[in-house]
């Protein structure tokens, strides 16, 4: 586990270590995407949306989509109608 993952766990936020076998393909995809964006001049930061939601006390999608939307918009995040999955 990386130090950032250990810190989140100490705060009671469950995370999947990026180096476990089941996460390796996603991790590599993220690394490739980050490099491609950096090459285009974008600043890239790593984030874990679930941890952010937990820290901001915003419910997750599977818990309550309406409360998730309200919590995100309450922080100033704008959500387009086309962003639905």
C-alpha positions in Angstrom: 0.0 0.0 0.0 1.1 3.5 -0.7 1.3 6.1 2.1 -1.8 8.0 0.8 -3.8 4.7 1.0 -2.6 4.1 4.5 -3.7 7.6 5.6 -7.2 7.1 4.1 -7.5 3.8 5.9 -6.5 5.4 9.2 -9.3 7.9 8.6 -11.8 5.1 8.1 -12.0 5.3 4.3 -11.8 1.9 2.6 -9.6 1.9 -0.6 -8.4 -0.7 -2.9 -4.6 -0.7 -3.1 -3.6 0.1 -6.7 -1.0 -2.6 -6.9 -3.3 -5.6 -6.1 -3.7 -7.9 -9.1 -7.4 -7.0 -9.7 -6.5 -3.2 -9.9 -3.3 -3.4 -12.0 -5.0 -2.9 -15.4 -6.9 0.1 -14.1 -3.8 1.6 -12.5 -1.8 1.2 -15.7 -4.7 2.8 -17.7 -4.7 5.7 -15.3 -0.9 6.1 -15.6 -1.1 6.1 -19.4 -3.9 8.6 -19.4 -2.1 10.9 -17.0 1.0 10.9 -19.2 -1.0 11.7 -22.3 -2.7 14.6 -20.6 0.6 15.9 -19.2 2.1 15.8 -22.7 -0.8 18.1 -23.8 0.1 20.5 -21.1 -2.6 19.6 -18.5 -1.8 19.4 -14.8 -2.9 16.0 -13.5 -3.7 15.1 -10.0 -4.8 11.7 -8.7 -8.1 11.4 -6.9 -10.3 8.8 -5.5 -13.9 10.1 -5.8 -15.3 7.7 -3.1 -12.8 9.0 -0.5 -13.6 12.6 -1.5 -17.3 11.9 -1.1 -16.7 10.3 2.3 -14.5 13.2 3.5 -17.1 15.8 2.4 -19.9 13.6 3.9 -21.6 13.3 0.5 -23.4 10.0 -0.1 -22.2 7.7 -2.9 -24.1 7.0 -6.0 -25.2 3.5 -4.9 -26.6 4.9 -1.7 -28.8 7.8 -2.9 -28.3 9.4 -6.3 -30.5 12.4 -5.5 -28.6 13.1 -2.3 -25.3 12.6 -4.1 -26.4 15.2 -6.7 -27.5 17.7 -4.0 -24.2 17.2 -2.1 -22.1 17.8 -5.1 -24.0 20.8 -6.3 -23.8 22.1 -2.7 -20.0 22.2 -3.0 -20.3 24.3 -6.2 -19.7 21.4 -8.6 -21.8 21.9 -11.8 -23.3 18.7 -13.2 -24.6 18.6 -16.8 -27.7 16.7 -17.7 -25.7 14.5 -20.1 -23.5 13.3 -17.2 -25.9 10.5 -16.3 -24.8 6.9 -16.6 
